[in-house]
Amino acid sequence: MIKILSLIGYLFLSPIIGALLDGVDRKVTARMQGRKGPSLLQPFYDLIKLFSKQMIAVNSVQLLLNLSYLAFLSIAGGIVFFGSDILMSLFILSTADMFLILAASSDSSPFSNMGASREMLQMMSYEPMTLLIAVGFYLTTGSFRVDEIIACPTSAFWLMPGLFVGYILIMAVKLRKSPFDLSTSHHAHQEMVKGITTEMSGTTLAVMEIGEYYEKILLLSIVAIFFLNASIVSWPIAVLLCFIVYFIEILIDNVCARLNWRKVLDLCWLITLLGGGINILILMSIR
């Protein structure tokens, strides 16, 4: 029953919590830049406005691909919140990103196609670390199942610090925060208009935004898995650390200039080899 309630909570509350976190992101970013910033509820107003616009699709398949992006993100998060296989969830998460790339490349806009190419490059940069994180959980706890990982007597973090640092890096990439906002940006400093979302508008763009909210909650839930254990005390600690990590991502976004794709690949693979690879070798040696 707890698993079913967790799954239902993820499916219905993720867009709401994700939109609120987006509002916090905008507010904190504005304060860091010396501005007042919009209301915390501005993401909800944006969604209402997008859904109220006339449906003008660049092509007939883009909305379907964005809906597939949203559906696969729902499935990936549902697997985690139901306590099932985290490796399968990460594979489905990658599949969802592929549908977003297909949606961006389904029209003839050069900006959208360039954004799709950059999104693919970013996937090449973070996918190795994603796989190592799943392997790290298995070597630490002996299982890929989320319910068994969080039922261990100690948190996985204590044996996976290098992988956790790497995860913070790839989380910034997946959230498209500076310096990794190559394919698109939520701020007005993208040199190719809006990249993958250039030709998205109305309902199509709203669906993509909701998908991002699902993805944000899924990524933060994996942060919590690093710290959860059999003790009930670990739950509030994990929630607090999720907020701290999210603040770190906002801080990185506001103090770093955008990198080019070569430096993104070099940095991500370097962290993967040093942080992830060494951590995996240590885990294998102590098993």
C-alpha positions as CSV (number, residue, x, y, z in Angstrom):
1,M,0.0,0.0,0.0
2,I,2.9,2.4,0.8
3,K,4.4,1.7,-2.6
4,I,1.1,2.3,-4.4
5,L,0.6,5.6,-2.5
6,S,4.2,6.7,-3.3
7,L,3.6,5.9,-7.0
8,I,0.3,7.8,-7.1
9,G,1.9,10.7,-5.2
10,Y,4.7,10.9,-7.8
11,L,2.3,10.8,-10.7
12,F,0.0,13.5,-9.4
13,L,2.2,15.7,-7.2
14,S,5.4,15.9,-9.3
15,P,4.1,18.6,-11.7
16,I,3.0,20.7,-8.7
17,I,6.1,20.3,-6.7
18,G,8.3,20.6,-9.8
19,A,6.6,23.9,-10.8
20,L,7.1,25.2,-7.2
21,L,10.8,24.3,-7.3
22,D,11.0,26.1,-10.7
23,G,9.4,29.1,-9.1
24,V,12.0,28.9,-6.2
25,D,14.7,28.6,-8.9
26,R,13.6,31.8,-10.6
27,K,13.2,33.7,-7.3
28,V,16.6,32.7,-6.0
29,T,18.3,33.4,-9.3
30,A,16.7,36.8,-9.4
31,R,17.9,37.6,-5.9
32,M,21.5,36.4,-6.8
33,Q,21.4,38.9,-9.7
34,G,20.0,41.8,-7.6
35,R,16.4,41.6,-9.0
36,K,13.1,41.0,-7.3
37,G,12.1,38.2,-9.6
38,P,8.7,36.7,-10.5
39,S,6.1,35.2,-8.2
40,L,6.7,31.7,-6.9
41,L,3.6,30.7,-8.8
42,Q,4.8,32.1,-12.1
43,P,5.4,28.6,-13.6
44,F,1.7,27.7,-13.0
45,Y,0.7,31.0,-14.8
46,D,3.0,30.1,-17.7
47,L,1.4,26.6,-18.0
48,I,-2.1,28.0,-18.0
49,K,-1.2,30.5,-20.7
50,L,0.5,27.9,-22.8
51,F,-2.5,25.5,-22.6
52,S,-4.9,28.4,-23.5
53,K,-3.0,29.2,-26.7
54,Q,-4.2,28.1,-30.1
55,M,-2.6,24.8,-31.1
56,I,-0.2,25.6,-33.9
57,A,2.1,22.7,-34.5
58,V,5.2,22.9,-36.8
59,N,4.6,19.3,-37.7
60,S,2.1,16.7,-36.8
61,V,4.5,14.4,-34.9
62,Q,6.1,16.8,-32.5
63,L,3.3,16.8,-29.9
64,L,3.2,13.0,-30.0
65,L,7.0,12.8,-29.4
66,N,6.7,15.3,-26.5
67,L,3.9,13.2,-25.0
68,S,6.1,10.1,-25.3
69,Y,8.8,12.1,-23.5
70,L,6.4,12.9,-20.7
71,A,5.1,9.3,-20.6
72,F,8.5,7.7,-20.3
73,L,9.5,10.1,-17.6
74,S,6.4,9.2,-15.7
75,I,7.3,5.5,-16.0
76,A,10.9,6.1,-15.0
77,G,9.9,8.0,-11.9
78,G,7.1,5.5,-11.1
79,I,9.6,2.7,-11.0
80,V,11.8,4.5,-8.5
81,F,8.8,5.5,-6.3
82,F,7.4,2.0,-6.4
83,G,10.7,0.7,-5.1
84,S,11.6,-1.3,-8.2
85,D,14.8,-1.5,-10.3
86,I,16.8,1.7,-10.4
87,L,18.9,0.5,-13.3
88,M,15.7,0.0,-15.4
89,S,14.5,3.5,-14.3
90,L,17.8,5.1,-15.6
91,F,17.5,3.3,-18.9
92,I,13.9,4.5,-19.4
93,L,15.0,8.0,-18.4
94,S,17.6,7.9,-21.3
95,T,14.8,6.7,-23.6
96,A,12.7,9.7,-22.6
97,D,15.5,12.0,-23.5
98,M,15.8,10.4,-26.9
99,F,12.1,11.2,-27.6
100,L,12.8,14.9,-26.7
101,I,15.7,14.9,-29.1
102,L,13.5,13.4,-31.8
103,A,10.8,16.1,-31.1
104,A,13.4,18.8,-31.5
105,S,14.8,17.4,-34.7
106,S,11.4,16.7,-36.3
107,D,11.2,20.2,-37.8
108,S,13.5,22.2,-40.2
109,S,14.6,24.9,-37.8
110,P,18.4,25.2,-37.7
111,F,18.3,26.3,-34.1
112,S,16.1,23.4,-33.0
113,N,18.3,20.9,-34.9
114,M,21.4,22.3,-33.4
115,G,19.9,22.0,-30.0
116,A,19.0,18.4,-30.7
117,S,22.6,17.7,-31.7
118,R,23.9,19.3,-28.6
119,E,21.4,17.4,-26.4
120,M,22.8,14.2,-28.0
121,L,26.3,15.2,-27.1
122,Q,25.3,15.9,-23.5
123,M,23.8,12.4,-23.3
124,M,27.2,11.0,-24.5
125,S,28.8,12.9,-21.7
126,Y,26.6,11.8,-18.7
127,E,25.4,8.3,-19.7
128,P,28.6,6.6,-18.5
129,M,28.3,8.1,-15.1
130,T,24.6,7.2,-14.9
131,L,25.5,3.5,-15.5
132,L,28.3,3.7,-12.9
133,I,25.9,5.1,-10.3
134,A,23.5,2.1,-10.8
135,V,26.4,-0.3,-10.5
136,G,27.6,1.5,-7.4
137,F,24.3,1.0,-5.7
138,Y,24.5,-2.7,-6.5
139,L,28.0,-3.1,-5.2
140,T,27.2,-1.2,-2.1
141,T,23.9,-2.8,-1.2
142,G,23.8,-6.0,-3.3
143,S,20.6,-5.0,-5.1
144,F,19.3,-2.7,-7.9
145,R,15.9,-2.5,-6.2
146,V,15.2,0.8,-4.5
147,D,13.2,-0.7,-1.6
148,E,16.2,-2.9,-0.7
149,I,18.7,-0.1,-1.1
150,I,16.9,2.2,1.3
151,A,16.3,-0.7,3.7
152,C,20.0,-1.1,4.4
153,P,21.3,-0.2,7.9
154,T,23.6,2.5,6.6
155,S,23.3,5.1,3.8
156,A,24.9,4.2,0.4
157,F,26.5,7.6,0.4
158,W,29.3,6.6,2.8
159,L,30.6,4.1,0.2
160,M,29.8,6.2,-2.8
161,P,31.1,9.8,-2.3
162,G,32.9,9.9,-5.6
163,L,29.7,8.7,-7.4
164,F,27.7,11.3,-5.5
165,V,29.9,14.1,-6.7
166,G,29.6,12.8,-10.2
167,Y,25.9,12.7,-9.9
168,I,25.7,16.3,-8.9
169,L,27.6,17.1,-12.1
170,I,25.4,15.1,-14.4
171,M,22.3,16.4,-12.6
172,A,23.4,19.9,-13.6
173,V,23.7,18.6,-17.2
174,K,20.3,17.0,-17.2
175,L,18.7,20.1,-15.7
176,R,20.4,22.2,-18.4
177,K,22.1,24.5,-15.9
178,S,25.1,26.6,-16.7
179,P,27.8,25.8,-17.6
180,F,26.0,22.9,-19.3
181,D,23.1,24.7,-21.0
182,L,24.3,23.8,-24.5
183,S,21.0,22.6,-26.0
184,T,18.6,25.1,-24.5
185,S,18.3,27.5,-21.6
186,H,15.7,28.7,-19.2
187,H,17.4,32.2,-19.2
188,A,17.7,34.8,-21.9
189,H,21.4,34.1,-22.7
190,Q,21.2,31.2,-25.2
191,E,23.1,32.1,-28.4
192,M,20.7,29.9,-30.6
193,V,17.4,31.3,-29.5
194,K,15.8,28.5,-27.4
195,G,17.6,25.5,-28.9
196,I,15.5,22.3,-28.7
197,T,12.4,24.3,-27.7
198,T,12.7,27.0,-30.4
199,E,9.8,25.6,-32.5
200,M,7.7,24.4,-29.5
201,S,4.7,26.5,-28.4
202,G,1.3,26.2,-26.8
203,T,0.3,22.8,-25.7
204,T,3.5,21.2,-27.1
205,L,5.8,23.4,-25.0
206,A,3.5,23.0,-21.9
207,V,3.8,19.2,-22.2
208,M,7.6,19.5,-22.4
209,E,7.7,21.7,-19.4
210,I,5.6,19.3,-17.3
211,G,8.0,16.5,-18.4
212,E,10.9,18.6,-17.1
213,Y,9.0,18.8,-13.7
214,Y,8.7,15.0,-13.6
215,E,12.4,14.7,-14.4
216,K,13.4,17.2,-11.7
217,I,11.5,15.2,-9.0
218,L,13.0,11.9,-10.3
219,L,16.6,13.3,-10.2
220,L,16.1,14.7,-6.7
221,S,14.6,11.4,-5.5
222,I,17.8,9.7,-6.6
223,V,19.7,12.2,-4.4
224,A,17.5,11.0,-1.5
225,I,18.3,7.4,-2.3
226,F,22.0,8.1,-1.6
227,F,21.1,9.0,2.0
228,L,18.1,6.9,2.9
229,N,18.5,3.9,5.1
230,A,16.4,1.7,7.5
231,S,16.3,4.5,10.1
232,I,13.3,6.8,10.0
233,V,15.7,9.7,10.9
234,S,17.3,9.4,7.5
235,W,14.1,10.6,5.7
236,P,14.0,14.2,6.9
237,I,17.8,14.4,6.5
238,A,17.5,13.1,2.9
239,V,14.8,15.7,2.1
240,L,16.9,18.5,3.6
241,L,19.9,17.3,1.5
242,C,17.8,17.3,-1.6
243,F,17.0,21.0,-1.1
244,I,20.7,21.7,-0.4
245,V,21.7,19.9,-3.6
246,Y,19.1,21.8,-5.6
247,F,20.4,25.1,-4.2
248,I,23.9,24.1,-5.2
249,E,22.6,23.5,-8.8
250,I,21.1,27.0,-8.8
251,L,24.3,28.5,-7.5
252,I,26.4,26.7,-10.2
253,D,23.9,28.0,-12.8
254,N,24.5,31.6,-11.7
255,V,28.3,31.7,-11.2
256,C,29.4,29.7,-14.3
257,A,29.6,30.7,-17.9
258,R,28.5,28.2,-20.6
259,L,31.1,25.8,-21.8
260,N,31.5,24.5,-25.4
261,W,30.7,20.9,-26.2
262,R,34.3,19.7,-26.1
263,K,34.9,21.0,-22.6
264,V,31.6,19.5,-21.4
265,L,32.6,16.1,-22.7
266,D,36.1,16.4,-21.3
267,L,34.9,17.5,-17.9
268,C,32.1,14.9,-17.6
269,W,34.3,12.0,-18.7
270,L,37.2,13.2,-16.4
271,I,34.8,13.2,-13.4
272,T,33.4,9.9,-14.5
273,L,36.9,8.3,-14.6
274,L,38.2,9.9,-11.5
275,G,35.2,10.1,-9.2
276,G,33.1,7.2,-10.6
277,G,35.8,4.8,-11.8
278,I,37.9,5.0,-8.7
279,N,34.9,4.7,-6.5
280,I,33.7,1.6,-8.4
281,L,37.2,0.0,-8.1
282,I,37.2,0.6,-4.3
283,L,33.7,-0.9,-4.0
284,M,34.8,-4.0,-6.0
285,S,37.9,-4.4,-3.8
286,I,36.0,-4.4,-0.6
287,R,33.2,-6.8,-1.7
